[in-house]
Amino acid sequence: MDVLVDVTGSVEFGARLALEAFQHRKDFVLMNAEIDATIGPILQIYAEKHGVIFSACDGDEPGVQVNLFRW
């Protein structure tokens, strides 16, 4: 397994999943806007400490709408 993707929408489960992925040196893609809005910057710090990639993606409807508006 090279990368984990969170699409749950659950802040607690997604955060636990991200931290577990970081501990096992797995890159993590976040499609969970709830986590990104609450603790995304904190998770970025943890990812950097573990030397893994932590990347957010549009994922849900509001993110896609903003990007369409920008385009």
Stockholm file with secondary structure:
# STOCKHOLM 1.0

chainA/1-71         MDVLVDVTGSVEFGARLALEAFQHRKDFVLMNAEIDATIGPILQIYAEKHGVIFSACDGDEPGVQVNLFRW
#=GR chainA/1-71 SS CCEEEECSCCHHHHHHHHHHHHHTTCEEEECCHHHHHHHHHHHHHHHHHHTCCEEECCCSHHHHHHHHHHC
#=GC SS_cons        CCEEEECSCCHHHHHHHHHHHHHTTCEEEECCHHHHHHHHHHHHHHHHHHTCCEEECCCSHHHHHHHHHHC
//
